[in-house]
Amino acid sequence: MNPAMQREELMLPNGPGFERVPIQSIQYIESDKRLCKVVTANRSYTIYASIRGFEEMLSKPHFLRIHKRYIVAMDYVLYIGKAEIKVAGRALPVSRKAKLALQEMFLKYR
């Protein structure tokens, strides 16, 4: 995707309508089969979507898929452990496959 055409916000369901959510406010996305929970500092949004769709839509190096169920925003990663990271006060698992990429990205990103 052309960086000039990168999205700056998402339209996420909120009650009977939709709400504009700035992409930079997203801390992480959690998937549970076809439901995804998009978590921001102020609230979370639960929508029917695939995590793969979010992964394709959100730009690297700002977002990284760390597990089959999680995508994190690198701005909010506070700690990287052996098999988990801390994002916005919550511990999230990191797959073995994503661990090396996460460590490299974390060192380059800061």
N, C-alpha and C positions, 0 to 999 in steps of 0.2 A: 504494500500500500504506500502511496506517495505521502511523505511526511506532511506536506502542505495540506493534504486532504484528511489528516488525522482528526478523529472526532474529539471534541472537547467536553462533551456531555452526553449522557444517555437519558432516554425517556423511559422511566420505570413506573410500573403500576403503583398507584397509591389510592386505595379505596375504589370509587367508581371511575376515577380518571387516571391521569399520568402526571408524573412530576419530573422536572428537569434536574438531573443529578450530575454535578461536575465530576468528570473522571478523576481529577486530582483529589477528590474527597473520598474515593473508594479505598478502604484499607485492605480488604480481602474479599474473596468470593468463595463460598462453600457450596459444594454440590451434593445432593442426595438423589441419585438417579436423575429424574427429569426436573427436579426442583432445584433452583439455585437461590442462595441467600447472598445478596450483595450488602456488605456491611460498610457503613460510613461512621464517622465520629458521632453523628446525631441520631441515626436510626439504621434499621436494616429493612431491606425490601426482599420479599420472597416472590419469585416468579417462575413460571414454567419456561425453562430454557436449558440448553446444554452448556456444560462448562467449556466444551470445545469451541462453541460459538464465541464465548467471551474471550477465550485464549486467542482466537484469530482476530478479534476486534480490538483488543487492548495492545498497546505498543510495548515492545521491548525497548530499552532496558528498564522501563518503569514498572512493568508487571512481569511476573514469572510464575509458571506453573510448578509448584513444589511437590505435588502429590496428585494422585488421580482425582482427589476431591477438592483440592485447594489451588487458588491463584492468589498471590500476594502482591501488594504494592510495595516496591522497594523503599519508598519514603517512610514507611511505617514499620519496617523490620528493625527491632531493637536489639535482638540477640539471636545468635546462631549456635545451637548446641550440636550434639552428636546425631540426634535423630529428630530434633524439633527446632522450631524457631519461635520467637515471641513477636507477635504483631498486636499492637494496641492492647497490651495486657493479657492477651490470650495465647496459650501455647498451641501451636499447630504442628502436625507431623510432617516430616520431610522424607520423601522416598529416597532410596539409595541411588536411583537413577538421577534424581534432580540435585542431590547434595553437592556434587562437585561444581555444577553450573551455578548453583546458588552462592557458594563460597566465592567463586571467581567474580560473579556479578556484584556481590556485596562489597568486595575489596575495590573493584573498579568504580562502583557507583558512588561511593562516599567521597 
